[in-house]
Amino acid sequence: MSRTRARVPAPDQACVAAVDLARAAAQELAHPGEPGEHLGFESEGDRIVTHYFACLDRAYRGWRWAVTVTRASRAKKVTVSEAVLLPGAGALLAPEWLPWSERLRPGDLGVGDLLPTPDDDDRLAPGFTELDEDADRQMVFEYGLGRARVLSAIGRDRAARRWHAGEHGPHTPIAHAAPAQCSTCGFYWLLSGELRLSFGVCTNEYAPDDGKVVAADHGCGAHSEAAVLPPPAEQAIPILDDLGYDLIEEEEGSADASADASADASADDEPGHS
């Protein structure tokens, strides 16, 4: 069985020779001097040829002007059918278009914005479904009460991987310089369910992660056991007070008065005293 080959029409010579006509059409669309050298041509069909010219605009490097010329059957005059700027090899292109739901990134949601969740979101599961024994037993659905959907195992695992790899995980400079992990900190409040095995909430108002979910192997310098301050010592009363003084009143019958009385008695006993 032979493979069918598409017939490639021979280039129309009149259209091939219409290089100046094609260049003039490109110059009408571009700024003066931007269409550069002729890069060749390509046959598009019967009496249809596309000429390519280099684009000298610095904002469109790697692009080229494509001008398609043609002529009617049995006509000698060649006319311009289309002129457009097309990317060539190595041209800078815009990224592939994605719907808004796939372009959305954390932090893009602003005040007043609404983010709808699709019905088949695999991060969520119906609230009335029974979970495995090893999974989180979240709120059981009751008609008129509770939540219609709860976090599924897939949503929980995705959140765990995202949190562990983020700025509140172990692979950050502040965690590498920390004296100990959050799992040994007194300000580390465990989450409920299976996430308590790896994550908790920081409750230290002086820590940079206060009020945020942190990994158990995260850490910072505000660890509760980083530096336990000793209790303040009470200042002892000085033994010798060099600054103050006391006034002492002389009492009757003191040692000085007795000494004076003894001196007077001795003087009376000496010869010549009457």
Backbone as CSV, one residue per row, in Angstrom:
resi,resn,N_x,N_y,N_z,CA_x,CA_y,CA_z,C_x,C_y,C_z
1,MET,0.854,-1.189,0.000,0.000,0.000,0.000,0.887,1.234,0.000
2,SER,0.752,2.054,-1.017,1.584,3.245,-1.126,0.942,4.407,-0.399
3,ARG,1.791,5.217,0.198,1.327,6.371,0.950,0.986,7.505,-0.015
4,THR,-0.174,8.134,0.166,-0.611,9.224,-0.703,0.192,10.479,-0.405
5,ARG,0.690,11.084,-1.427,1.491,12.295,-1.293,0.680,13.505,-1.732
6,ALA,0.763,14.552,-0.951,0.085,15.795,-1.318,0.887,16.505,-2.398
7,ARG,0.174,16.965,-3.394,0.855,17.630,-4.508,1.282,19.026,-4.094
8,VAL,2.547,19.300,-4.227,3.084,20.616,-3.915,3.139,21.419,-5.204
9,PRO,2.363,22.497,-5.282,2.364,23.263,-6.535,3.696,23.960,-6.748
10,ALA,4.044,24.079,-7.982,5.277,24.786,-8.316,5.097,26.271,-8.055
11,PRO,6.104,26.960,-7.519,5.967,28.394,-7.235,5.653,29.181,-8.511
12,ASP,4.718,30.061,-8.387,4.367,30.932,-9.504,5.485,31.942,-9.700
13,GLN,6.039,31.995,-10.882,7.209,32.826,-11.131,6.887,34.312,-11.042
14,ALA,5.689,34.682,-11.449,5.324,36.099,-11.339,5.228,36.519,-9.871
15,CYS,4.681,35.652,-9.028,4.605,35.962,-7.591,5.973,35.906,-6.941
16,VAL,6.822,34.999,-7.406,8.174,34.916,-6.855,8.960,36.184,-7.152
17,ALA,8.743,36.754,-8.325,9.480,37.948,-8.717,8.944,39.217,-8.071
18,ALA,7.822,39.149,-7.369,7.199,40.356,-6.783,7.781,40.673,-5.411
19,VAL,9.107,40.711,-5.312,9.764,40.989,-4.025,9.587,42.450,-3.636
20,ASP,9.730,43.350,-4.612,9.594,44.773,-4.304,8.169,45.110,-3.874
21,LEU,7.189,44.476,-4.511,5.802,44.704,-4.116,5.555,44.244,-2.675
22,ALA,6.103,43.094,-2.339,5.935,42.582,-0.978,6.654,43.462,0.032
23,ARG,7.845,43.958,-0.308,8.573,44.837,0.618,7.819,46.138,0.837
24,ALA,7.231,46.683,-0.202,6.471,47.923,-0.058,5.272,47.722,0.857
25,ALA,4.636,46.571,0.785,3.501,46.296,1.664,3.951,46.196,3.117
26,ALA,5.134,45.584,3.359,5.659,45.493,4.715,6.049,46.853,5.259
27,GLN,6.562,47.710,4.397,6.968,49.041,4.849,5.765,49.907,5.214
28,GLU,4.618,49.658,4.610,3.425,50.413,4.956,2.951,50.093,6.372
29,LEU,3.196,48.865,6.830,2.772,48.471,8.172,3.831,48.766,9.219
30,ALA,5.075,48.683,8.862,6.157,48.860,9.826,6.664,50.293,9.788
31,HIS,7.547,50.609,10.778,8.207,51.904,10.763,9.237,51.932,9.641
32,PRO,9.602,53.107,9.172,10.566,53.182,8.070,11.879,52.495,8.417
33,GLY,12.344,51.678,7.503,13.625,51.004,7.677,13.575,49.736,8.496
34,GLU,12.412,49.349,9.038,12.360,48.143,9.873,12.350,46.862,9.054
35,PRO,11.642,46.752,7.936,11.774,45.525,7.130,13.183,45.418,6.573
36,GLY,13.854,44.328,6.891,15.240,44.154,6.482,15.374,43.335,5.210
37,GLU,16.410,42.508,5.205,16.714,41.749,3.995,15.639,40.696,3.705
38,HIS,15.595,40.323,2.452,14.650,39.304,2.011,15.169,37.935,2.445
39,LEU,14.351,37.207,3.216,14.779,35.911,3.773,14.354,34.721,2.929
40,GLY,13.615,34.953,1.855,13.174,33.852,1.013,11.676,33.879,0.819
41,PHE,11.187,32.840,0.207,9.755,32.758,-0.076,9.296,31.320,0.127
42,GLU,7.966,31.161,0.156,7.362,29.838,0.326,6.076,29.793,-0.484
43,SER,5.908,28.736,-1.258,4.709,28.574,-2.064,3.574,28.064,-1.192
44,GLU,2.449,28.785,-1.213,1.301,28.435,-0.396,0.214,27.717,-1.192
45,GLY,0.277,27.762,-2.493,-0.754,27.140,-3.331,-0.592,27.622,-4.758
46,ASP,-1.614,27.395,-5.560,-1.568,27.844,-6.953,-1.571,29.361,-7.009
47,ARG,-0.491,29.908,-7.561,-0.319,31.349,-7.739,-0.405,32.110,-6.411
48,ILE,0.083,31.479,-5.350,0.136,32.114,-4.024,1.537,31.902,-3.456
49,VAL,2.233,32.979,-3.140,3.601,32.911,-2.620,3.723,33.881,-1.443
50,THR,4.399,33.445,-0.383,4.649,34.289,0.792,6.123,34.640,0.839
51,HIS,6.422,35.933,0.885,7.785,36.426,0.992,8.067,36.799,2.456
52,TYR,9.282,36.514,2.892,9.682,36.780,4.276,10.799,37.811,4.297
53,PHE,10.670,38.778,5.229,11.669,39.826,5.397,12.059,39.895,6.870
54,ALA,13.308,40.170,7.119,13.789,40.293,8.499,13.182,41.530,9.148
55,CYS,12.860,41.418,10.439,12.324,42.545,11.211,13.473,43.163,12.009
56,LEU,13.731,44.437,11.773,14.836,45.133,12.428,14.403,45.880,13.684
57,ASP,13.141,45.768,14.047,12.663,46.408,15.279,13.280,45.676,16.471
58,ARG,13.930,46.426,17.376,14.606,45.811,18.517,13.627,45.164,19.485
59,ALA,12.375,45.587,19.442,11.377,44.980,20.322,10.868,43.644,19.788
60,TYR,11.174,43.326,18.536,10.680,42.089,17.916,11.839,41.326,17.286
61,ARG,12.876,41.116,18.036,14.013,40.337,17.528,13.610,38.875,17.343
62,GLY,14.009,38.332,16.213,13.646,36.958,15.892,12.351,36.836,15.126
63,TRP,11.632,37.966,14.962,10.397,37.950,14.203,10.706,38.288,12.737
64,ARG,9.719,38.099,11.876,9.906,38.387,10.453,8.568,38.809,9.841
65,TRP,8.692,39.673,8.847,7.517,40.108,8.107,7.175,39.068,7.050
66,ALA,5.912,38.669,7.008,5.434,37.696,6.023,4.382,38.378,5.157
67,VAL,4.672,38.511,3.870,3.769,39.167,2.927,3.376,38.152,1.867
68,THR,2.104,37.868,1.771,1.592,36.904,0.803,1.064,37.652,-0.417
69,VAL,1.551,37.255,-1.583,1.111,37.851,-2.849,0.462,36.770,-3.695
70,THR,-0.405,37.196,-4.600,-1.117,36.252,-5.459,-1.539,36.959,-6.744
71,ARG,-2.021,36.188,-7.687,-2.585,36.745,-8.916,-3.711,35.844,-9.372
72,ALA,-4.667,36.418,-10.057,-5.801,35.652,-10.554,-5.374,34.809,-11.753
73,SER,-6.209,33.831,-12.082,-5.925,32.970,-13.219,-5.914,33.782,-14.513
74,ARG,-4.873,33.591,-15.279,-4.651,34.261,-16.565,-4.397,35.766,-16.393
75,ALA,-4.224,36.230,-15.180,-3.895,37.637,-14.954,-2.399,37.785,-14.801
76,LYS,-1.882,38.908,-15.243,-0.450,39.162,-15.140,-0.097,40.017,-13.917
77,LYS,-1.063,40.754,-13.397,-0.794,41.663,-12.294,-0.832,40.900,-10.969
78,VAL,0.215,41.057,-10.181,0.322,40.438,-8.860,-0.157,41.438,-7.813
79,THR,-0.960,40.988,-6.866,-1.485,41.846,-5.806,-1.116,41.259,-4.438
80,VAL,-1.198,42.126,-3.448,-0.892,41.713,-2.070,-2.158,41.149,-1.445
81,SER,-2.055,39.948,-0.915,-3.195,39.303,-0.252,-3.183,39.538,1.257
82,GLU,-2.013,39.473,1.895,-1.936,39.581,3.357,-0.523,39.962,3.750
83,ALA,-0.398,40.731,4.803,0.901,41.105,5.367,0.789,41.031,6.881
84,VAL,1.707,40.317,7.505,1.632,40.092,8.951,3.040,39.885,9.496
85,LEU,3.193,40.143,10.807,4.464,39.926,11.504,4.382,38.594,12.230
86,LEU,5.272,37.672,11.914,5.234,36.321,12.465,6.522,36.029,13.232
87,PRO,6.447,35.211,14.273,7.665,34.850,15.012,8.495,33.847,14.231
88,GLY,9.795,34.023,14.316,10.717,33.081,13.711,11.413,32.251,14.768
89,ALA,12.501,31.602,14.382,13.259,30.773,15.319,13.925,31.665,16.369
90,GLY,13.721,31.346,17.652,14.310,32.117,18.738,13.570,33.391,19.076
91,ALA,12.388,33.601,18.531,11.627,34.815,18.827,11.056,34.744,20.239
92,LEU,10.972,35.906,20.882,10.400,36.000,22.210,8.889,35.967,22.098
93,LEU,8.263,34.965,22.728,6.823,34.769,22.629,6.181,34.899,23.999
94,ALA,4.923,35.246,23.996,4.157,35.287,25.243,3.915,33.864,25.731
95,PRO,3.801,33.658,27.028,3.540,32.299,27.521,2.195,31.785,27.030
96,GLU,2.075,30.480,27.033,0.842,29.853,26.583,-0.322,30.291,27.479
97,TRP,-1.448,30.574,26.830,-2.590,31.075,27.573,-3.133,30.006,28.494
98,LEU,-3.470,30.416,29.715,-4.061,29.530,30.699,-5.316,30.180,31.245
99,PRO,-6.315,29.401,31.597,-7.509,29.995,32.225,-7.155,30.616,33.567
100,TRP,-8.001,31.527,34.013,-7.701,32.277,35.233,-7.538,31.354,36.432
101,SER,-8.272,30.242,36.459,-8.189,29.338,37.602,-6.820,28.696,37.726
102,GLU,-6.089,28.587,36.601,-4.747,28.010,36.630,-3.675,29.075,36.755
103,ARG,-4.005,30.322,36.459,-3.038,31.418,36.604,-3.016,31.983,38.013
104,LEU,-4.051,31.715,38.785,-4.159,32.283,40.123,-3.042,31.760,41.020
105,ARG,-2.463,32.656,41.790,-1.375,32.315,42.696,-1.729,32.782,44.098
106,PRO,-1.110,32.175,45.129,-1.380,32.626,46.504,-1.072,34.108,46.672
107,GLY,-1.971,34.824,47.293,-1.802,36.253,47.497,-2.489,37.114,46.458
108,ASP,-3.023,36.512,45.373,-3.697,37.294,44.339,-5.093,37.733,44.752
109,LEU,-5.699,37.060,45.688,-7.064,37.382,46.091,-7.065,38.657,46.916
110,GLY,-7.828,39.646,46.462,-7.886,40.930,47.139,-9.188,41.119,47.893
111,VAL,-9.333,42.308,48.459,-10.532,42.627,49.235,-11.735,42.679,48.297
112,GLY,-12.775,41.936,48.630,-13.979,41.917,47.816,-13.968,40.905,46.697
113,ASP,-12.825,40.248,46.430,-12.758,39.243,45.373,-13.396,37.943,45.840
114,LEU,-14.024,37.244,44.913,-14.643,35.958,45.186,-13.943,34.882,44.367
115,LEU,-13.629,33.775,45.013,-12.962,32.660,44.358,-13.883,31.450,44.395
116,PRO,-14.620,31.191,43.314,-15.525,30.036,43.318,-14.762,28.730,43.287
117,THR,-15.314,27.718,43.925,-14.716,26.384,43.974,-15.567,25.428,43.149
118,PRO,-14.982,24.709,42.214,-15.772,23.791,41.384,-16.339,22.638,42.202
119,ASP,-17.423,22.057,41.684,-18.075,20.957,42.398,-17.184,19.719,42.481
120,ASP,-16.330,19.535,41.486,-15.486,18.333,41.460,-14.075,18.608,41.956
121,ASP,-13.899,19.614,42.798,-12.575,19.926,43.352,-12.102,18.741,44.190
122,ASP,-10.947,18.166,43.796,-10.466,16.972,44.502,-9.868,17.284,45.863
123,ARG,-9.751,18.566,46.212,-9.269,18.919,47.544,-10.355,18.814,48.596
124,LEU,-11.614,18.680,48.162,-12.741,18.647,49.068,-13.509,17.352,48.898
125,ALA,-14.175,16.947,49.970,-14.999,15.747,49.955,-16.319,16.068,50.643
126,PRO,-17.397,15.396,50.253,-18.686,15.656,50.906,-18.602,15.421,52.404
127,GLY,-19.280,16.276,53.155,-19.193,16.191,54.608,-19.867,14.973,55.190
128,PHE,-20.754,14.304,54.439,-21.450,13.142,54.987,-20.730,11.839,54.701
129,THR,-19.604,11.885,53.978,-18.899,10.648,53.656,-18.155,10.143,54.875
130,GLU,-18.074,8.819,54.985,-17.312,8.200,56.061,-15.843,8.175,55.675
131,LEU,-15.001,8.544,56.604,-13.570,8.567,56.348,-12.922,7.316,56.885
132,ASP,-11.737,7.041,56.394,-10.998,5.880,56.863,-10.633,6.048,58.332
133,GLU,-10.243,4.910,58.935,-9.892,4.949,60.353,-8.675,5.829,60.600
134,ASP,-7.748,5.841,59.633,-6.522,6.604,59.816,-6.688,8.067,59.427
135,ALA,-7.785,8.417,58.790,-7.968,9.786,58.326,-8.596,10.643,59.421
136,ASP,-8.632,11.951,59.154,-9.226,12.873,60.112,-10.733,12.676,60.150
137,ARG,-11.287,12.537,61.331,-12.741,12.459,61.468,-13.252,13.873,61.719
138,GLN,-13.556,14.545,60.628,-14.030,15.910,60.733,-15.531,15.907,60.969
139,MET,-16.113,17.079,60.884,-17.516,17.251,61.220,-18.405,16.342,60.368
140,VAL,-19.291,15.593,61.003,-20.224,14.731,60.298,-21.393,15.574,59.820
141,PHE,-21.773,15.359,58.565,-22.821,16.180,57.978,-24.184,15.840,58.570
142,GLU,-24.945,16.848,58.906,-26.324,16.692,59.324,-27.150,17.706,58.546
143,TYR,-28.340,17.342,58.181,-29.163,18.237,57.383,-29.449,19.505,58.173
144,GLY,-29.057,20.641,57.609,-29.252,21.924,58.262,-28.125,22.302,59.193
145,LEU,-27.184,21.408,59.420,-26.063,21.682,60.318,-24.764,21.328,59.618
146,GLY,-23.667,21.778,60.202,-22.351,21.371,59.721,-21.990,21.976,58.374
147,ARG,-20.993,21.363,57.725,-20.490,21.844,56.444,-20.823,20.841,55.356
148,ALA,-21.137,21.356,54.166,-21.477,20.471,53.061,-20.257,19.714,52.568
149,ARG,-19.082,20.346,52.615,-17.849,19.692,52.163,-16.735,19.946,53.172
150,VAL,-15.853,18.985,53.314,-14.717,19.089,54.224,-13.451,18.750,53.451
151,LEU,-12.308,18.936,54.093,-11.026,18.690,53.449,-10.833,17.205,53.182
152,SER,-10.461,16.884,51.949,-10.210,15.492,51.587,-8.763,15.131,51.898
153,ALA,-8.449,13.854,51.754,-7.076,13.405,51.997,-6.114,14.036,50.994
154,ILE,-6.587,14.204,49.750,-5.732,14.837,48.735,-5.475,16.297,49.101
155,GLY,-6.528,17.003,49.515,-6.335,18.397,49.908,-5.437,18.549,51.114
156,ARG,-5.548,17.615,52.065,-4.693,17.670,53.247,-3.232,17.433,52.881
157,ASP,-2.962,16.454,52.010,-1.585,16.154,51.628,-0.973,17.296,50.824
158,ARG,-1.777,17.914,49.960,-1.256,19.052,49.195,-0.908,20.213,50.113
159,ALA,-1.770,20.485,51.079,-1.491,21.565,52.025,-0.242,21.267,52.843
160,ALA,-0.084,20.011,53.255,1.088,19.645,54.054,2.370,19.833,53.259
161,ARG,2.371,19.412,52.001,3.567,19.588,51.170,3.847,21.070,50.922
162,ARG,2.795,21.847,50.696,2.977,23.277,50.427,3.504,24.000,51.659
163,TRP,2.949,23.701,52.827,3.402,24.347,54.054,4.839,23.948,54.400
164,HIS,5.157,22.677,54.207,6.496,22.203,54.578,7.561,22.791,53.676
165,ALA,7.205,23.054,52.408,8.179,23.611,51.471,8.187,25.134,51.470
166,GLY,7.282,25.778,52.225,7.182,27.227,52.214,8.105,27.900,53.211
167,GLU,7.812,29.181,53.450,8.687,29.993,54.305,8.531,29.672,55.783
168,HIS,7.550,28.858,56.140,7.388,28.440,57.531,7.785,26.979,57.725
169,GLY,8.569,26.470,56.787,9.072,25.109,56.878,10.519,25.073,57.334
170,PRO,11.163,23.924,57.227,12.532,23.796,57.744,13.612,24.310,56.806
171,HIS,13.269,24.590,55.542,14.291,24.956,54.563,14.378,26.466,54.401
172,THR,14.502,27.185,55.475,14.626,28.631,55.447,15.835,29.046,56.274
173,PRO,16.432,30.214,55.981,17.599,30.648,56.748,17.315,30.794,58.235
174,ILE,16.128,31.294,58.597,15.839,31.485,60.020,15.696,30.144,60.731
175,ALA,15.219,29.126,60.033,15.112,27.803,60.639,16.478,27.159,60.800
176,HIS,17.384,27.392,59.839,18.726,26.819,59.937,19.517,27.450,61.077
177,ALA,19.250,28.724,61.363,19.981,29.410,62.427,19.312,29.286,63.790
178,ALA,18.156,28.616,63.850,17.422,28.512,65.120,18.135,27.583,66.093
179,PRO,18.040,27.855,67.384,18.702,26.982,68.368,18.011,25.636,68.531
180,ALA,16.730,25.535,68.200,15.994,24.278,68.335,14.769,24.342,67.439
181,GLN,14.104,23.193,67.273,12.928,23.110,66.425,11.674,23.570,67.161
182,CYS,10.648,23.890,66.364,9.386,24.339,66.954,8.715,23.234,67.767
183,SER,8.971,21.977,67.423,8.312,20.877,68.127,8.696,20.825,69.600
184,THR,9.817,21.452,69.978,10.250,21.466,71.377,10.007,22.810,72.056
185,CYS,9.279,23.699,71.371,9.031,25.044,71.902,7.722,25.054,72.678
186,GLY,7.694,25.765,73.788,6.491,25.854,74.589,5.395,26.671,73.944
187,PHE,5.724,27.484,72.932,4.732,28.292,72.234,4.157,27.570,71.015
188,TYR,4.501,26.310,70.819,4.052,25.536,69.662,2.741,24.846,70.009
189,TRP,1.637,25.254,69.349,0.309,24.702,69.621,-0.042,23.729,68.504
190,LEU,-0.234,22.470,68.844,-0.463,21.432,67.855,-1.812,21.603,67.166
191,LEU,-1.836,21.239,65.868,-3.104,21.183,65.149,-3.832,19.892,65.514
192,SER,-5.069,19.782,65.074,-5.845,18.577,65.336,-5.740,17.635,64.151
193,GLY,-6.116,16.382,64.373,-6.096,15.404,63.292,-4.699,14.959,62.942
194,GLU,-4.575,14.427,61.728,-3.281,13.910,61.293,-2.247,15.016,61.079
195,LEU,-2.695,16.242,60.853,-1.744,17.337,60.654,-0.976,17.671,61.925
196,ARG,-1.460,17.226,63.088,-0.757,17.497,64.335,0.589,16.773,64.388
197,LEU,0.766,15.771,63.532,2.031,15.046,63.519,3.164,15.888,62.942
198,SER,2.808,16.893,62.137,3.860,17.654,61.450,3.715,19.160,61.571
199,PHE,2.550,19.660,62.054,2.334,21.102,62.025,1.662,21.581,63.301
200,GLY,1.876,22.849,63.586,1.248,23.519,64.708,1.174,25.010,64.435
201,VAL,0.686,25.761,65.402,0.546,27.207,65.286,1.473,27.869,66.291
202,CYS,2.204,28.884,65.835,3.089,29.635,66.723,2.255,30.632,67.521
203,THR,2.434,30.652,68.835,1.681,31.547,69.717,2.571,32.550,70.430
204,ASN,3.811,32.704,69.989,4.728,33.651,70.611,4.586,35.001,69.925
205,GLU,4.103,35.999,70.640,3.855,37.305,70.042,5.130,37.976,69.555
206,TYR,6.298,37.564,70.044,7.549,38.172,69.628,8.224,37.398,68.500
207,ALA,7.665,36.283,68.101,8.236,35.485,67.032,7.754,36.002,65.679
208,PRO,8.553,35.864,64.622,8.105,36.328,63.291,6.964,35.505,62.730
209,ASP,6.719,34.297,63.260,5.661,33.429,62.750,4.440,33.405,63.665
210,ASP,4.282,34.412,64.494,3.153,34.426,65.428,1.823,34.340,64.682
211,GLY,0.959,33.402,65.105,-0.340,33.234,64.478,-0.319,32.501,63.168
212,LYS,0.804,31.900,62.778,0.925,31.191,61.507,1.174,29.706,61.751
213,VAL,0.783,28.906,60.767,1.037,27.470,60.818,2.511,27.231,60.482
214,VAL,3.209,26.547,61.358,4.628,26.268,61.163,4.850,24.762,61.224
215,ALA,5.886,24.316,60.531,6.231,22.906,60.566,6.903,22.574,61.890
216,ALA,6.787,21.318,62.286,7.386,20.901,63.551,8.897,21.051,63.534
217,ASP,9.523,20.913,62.357,10.977,21.059,62.250,11.391,22.451,61.808
218,HIS,10.458,23.412,61.866,10.803,24.818,61.661,11.435,25.349,62.948
219,GLY,11.872,26.588,62.963,12.456,27.156,64.173,12.813,28.613,63.985
220,CYS,13.010,29.294,65.103,13.444,30.686,65.082,14.146,30.995,66.399
221,GLY,14.623,32.220,66.516,15.357,32.607,67.715,14.492,32.875,68.916
222,ALA,13.153,32.841,68.743,12.255,33.093,69.877,11.815,31.807,70.549
223,HIS,12.591,30.750,70.417,12.269,29.468,71.049,12.191,29.646,72.569
224,SER,11.217,28.961,73.167,10.990,29.154,74.602,12.180,28.728,75.445
225,GLU,12.986,27.794,74.961,14.135,27.321,75.727,15.453,27.812,75.143
226,ALA,15.396,28.841,74.305,16.626,29.324,73.677,17.585,29.898,74.714
227,ALA,17.078,30.721,75.617,17.913,31.326,76.661,17.015,31.589,77.861
228,VAL,17.081,30.704,78.860,16.290,30.871,80.075,17.022,31.842,80.994
229,LEU,16.394,32.974,81.297,17.030,33.987,82.133,17.020,33.549,83.591
230,PRO,18.127,33.709,84.315,18.138,33.349,85.740,17.281,34.322,86.536
231,PRO,16.725,33.869,87.667,15.910,34.781,88.492,16.766,35.913,89.033
232,PRO,16.197,37.111,89.130,16.993,38.248,89.628,17.413,38.027,91.073
233,ALA,18.693,38.286,91.372,19.232,38.102,92.727,18.902,39.316,93.594
234,GLU,18.519,39.044,94.860,18.220,40.132,95.782,19.520,40.766,96.272
235,GLN,19.546,42.065,96.277,20.748,42.782,96.692,20.900,42.721,98.214
236,ALA,22.051,42.242,98.660,22.289,42.100,100.096,22.549,43.462,100.750
237,ILE,22.215,43.529,102.031,22.463,44.765,102.790,23.964,44.901,103.027
238,PRO,24.527,46.060,102.744,25.986,46.211,102.938,26.382,46.055,104.400
239,ILE,27.535,45.425,104.625,28.039,45.221,105.988,28.516,46.533,106.595
240,LEU,29.224,47.323,105.844,29.753,48.591,106.322,29.171,49.708,105.474
241,ASP,28.525,50.627,106.162,27.925,51.754,105.460,28.884,52.931,105.549
242,ASP,29.506,53.284,104.437,30.462,54.386,104.399,29.801,55.726,104.136
243,LEU,28.535,55.719,103.822,27.878,56.960,103.434,27.105,57.597,104.591
244,GLY,26.467,56.782,105.404,25.657,57.341,106.486,26.363,57.312,107.842
245,TYR,25.722,57.869,108.838,26.288,57.878,110.190,25.126,57.912,111.169
246,ASP,25.425,57.509,112.444,24.427,57.474,113.509,24.839,58.431,114.633
247,LEU,23.846,59.076,115.207,24.079,59.940,116.368,23.856,59.135,117.651
248,ILE,24.850,59.082,118.528,24.774,58.301,119.766,24.803,59.269,120.951
249,GLU,23.769,59.234,121.755,23.713,60.109,122.941,24.541,59.511,124.086
250,GLU,25.239,60.388,124.817,26.083,59.934,125.933,25.210,59.623,127.141
251,GLU,25.360,58.467,127.701,24.553,58.037,128.839,25.276,58.365,130.157
252,GLU,24.495,58.565,131.249,25.092,58.817,132.578,25.806,57.568,133.073
253,GLY,26.943,57.815,133.770,27.721,56.681,134.279,28.478,55.970,133.207
254,SER,28.769,56.727,132.179,29.501,56.091,131.111,30.955,55.924,131.490
255,ALA,31.716,55.334,130.706,33.139,55.067,130.984,33.925,56.350,131.063
256,ASP,33.591,57.374,130.289,34.330,58.636,130.326,34.069,59.367,131.650
257,ALA,32.818,59.365,132.133,32.510,60.028,133.415,33.208,59.343,134.564
258,SER,33.308,58.029,134.568,33.999,57.283,135.629,35.472,57.606,135.627
259,ALA,36.021,57.768,134.481,37.450,58.092,134.395,37.728,59.478,134.953
260,ASP,36.829,60.446,134.713,37.029,61.789,135.265,36.923,61.778,136.790
261,ALA,35.977,61.018,137.327,35.826,60.946,138.786,37.047,60.313,139.436
262,SER,37.621,59.325,138.854,38.828,58.673,139.384,40.010,59.639,139.367
263,ALA,40.091,60.453,138.344,41.195,61.418,138.276,41.082,62.473,139.364
264,ASP,39.856,62.912,139.668,39.678,63.887,140.751,40.017,63.292,142.127
265,ALA,39.635,62.071,142.359,39.937,61.426,143.664,41.429,61.260,143.838
266,SER,42.131,60.941,142.813,43.600,60.771,142.900,44.265,62.097,143.228
267,ALA,43.763,63.168,142.761,44.355,64.483,143.015,44.143,64.887,144.477
268,ASP,43.030,64.463,145.083,42.772,64.801,146.485,43.676,64.028,147.444
269,ASP,44.110,62.864,147.089,44.949,62.022,147.950,46.399,62.458,147.924
270,GLU,46.808,63.317,147.040,48.227,63.719,146.955,48.572,64.620,148.160
271,PRO,49.895,64.616,148.676,50.302,65.458,149.788,50.167,66.932,149.454
272,GLY,49.870,67.725,150.481,49.760,69.152,150.280,48.362,69.587,149.962
273,HIS,47.421,68.618,149.733,46.024,68.981,149.436,45.246,68.897,150.727
274,SER,44.471,69.851,151.038,43.652,69.852,152.248,42.199,69.903,151.869
